[in-house]
Amino acid sequence: MSNEKAFLNLLGLATRARKISLGEEQILKDIKRKQAKLVLIASDTGYQTHKRLTDKCTFYNIPYRIVTDRLTLSAAIGKADRVAIAVNDEGFAKKMCTLLD
């Protein structure tokens, strides 16, 4: 199994375990509260959203990764049109980082 496929499967598992947050405003809140352990941003995210999320992550020392396109990311979690996801569990975040790096 490729690393990307393993990552997407793990993301689906984290979704079913309710260890993620969705929506730009909720993700920004989680970053500020240091609840987000990893932020995943789709590669085809708009400039403003991309900049806002990466700047907040950098300021609050939250790791982030640019991942696949929004369609693949959305399909992995079973929701439509999601461009960013915050992983709120340390274990899931560490494993995803190892698969993505």
C-alpha positions as CSV (number, residue, x, y, z in Angstrom):
1,M,0.0,0.0,0.0
2,S,1.4,3.4,-0.9
3,N,2.0,6.1,1.7
4,E,-0.7,8.3,0.2
5,K,-3.3,5.6,0.4
6,A,-2.3,4.7,3.9
7,F,-2.6,8.3,4.9
8,L,-6.1,8.7,3.4
9,N,-7.2,5.5,5.2
10,L,-5.8,6.8,8.5
11,L,-7.6,10.1,7.9
12,G,-10.9,8.2,7.4
13,L,-10.2,6.4,10.7
14,A,-9.5,9.7,12.5
15,T,-12.8,11.0,11.1
16,R,-14.8,8.1,12.4
17,A,-13.1,8.4,15.8
18,R,-14.1,12.1,15.8
19,K,-10.6,13.4,16.2
20,I,-10.7,16.0,13.5
21,S,-12.3,19.4,13.1
22,L,-13.6,20.9,9.9
23,G,-14.4,24.5,8.7
24,E,-12.0,27.3,8.6
25,E,-13.3,29.2,11.6
26,Q,-13.2,26.0,13.8
27,I,-9.7,25.1,12.6
28,L,-8.5,28.6,13.5
29,K,-10.0,28.3,17.0
30,D,-8.4,24.9,17.5
31,I,-5.0,26.4,16.4
32,K,-5.3,29.3,18.8
33,R,-6.3,26.9,21.7
34,K,-3.4,24.6,20.7
35,Q,-5.9,21.7,20.3
36,A,-4.9,21.1,16.7
37,K,-1.9,18.8,16.5
38,L,-1.7,18.9,12.7
39,V,-3.4,20.9,10.0
40,L,-3.9,19.4,6.5
41,I,-4.4,21.8,3.7
42,A,-5.4,20.8,0.2
43,S,-3.0,21.7,-2.6
44,D,-5.7,23.5,-4.6
45,T,-6.9,25.8,-1.7
46,G,-7.4,29.4,-2.5
47,Y,-4.6,31.9,-1.8
48,Q,-6.3,33.7,1.1
49,T,-7.3,30.6,3.0
50,H,-3.9,29.0,2.4
51,K,-2.1,32.1,3.7
52,R,-4.4,32.5,6.7
53,L,-4.0,28.9,7.8
54,T,-0.3,28.7,7.3
55,D,0.4,32.0,9.0
56,K,-1.6,30.9,12.1
57,C,0.1,27.5,12.2
58,T,3.5,29.1,12.0
59,F,2.7,31.7,14.7
60,Y,1.3,29.1,17.1
61,N,3.9,26.4,16.2
62,I,1.3,23.9,14.9
63,P,2.7,21.6,12.2
64,Y,0.9,21.7,8.8
65,R,1.2,19.8,5.6
66,I,0.1,20.5,2.0
67,V,-1.6,17.3,0.8
68,T,-3.6,16.1,-2.2
69,D,-6.4,18.0,-3.9
70,R,-9.7,18.9,-2.3
71,L,-11.7,16.1,-4.0
72,T,-9.4,13.3,-2.7
73,L,-9.3,14.9,0.8
74,S,-13.1,15.3,0.9
75,A,-13.6,11.7,-0.3
76,A,-11.4,10.4,2.5
77,I,-13.5,11.9,5.2
78,G,-16.9,11.5,3.4
79,K,-17.7,15.2,3.2
80,A,-18.0,17.5,0.2
81,D,-15.6,20.3,-0.7
82,R,-13.3,20.4,2.3
83,V,-10.0,22.2,1.8
84,A,-8.6,22.0,5.3
85,I,-8.7,19.6,8.2
86,A,-7.3,19.9,11.7
87,V,-6.3,16.6,13.4
88,N,-6.8,17.0,17.1
89,D,-5.2,13.7,18.3
90,E,-1.5,13.5,18.9
91,G,-1.2,9.8,17.9
92,F,-3.1,10.3,14.6
93,A,-1.0,13.4,13.9
94,K,2.3,11.8,14.4
95,K,1.5,8.8,12.2
96,M,0.2,11.0,9.4
97,C,3.4,13.1,9.6
98,T,5.5,10.0,9.2
99,L,3.4,8.9,6.2
100,L,3.5,12.3,4.5
101,D,7.2,13.0,5.0
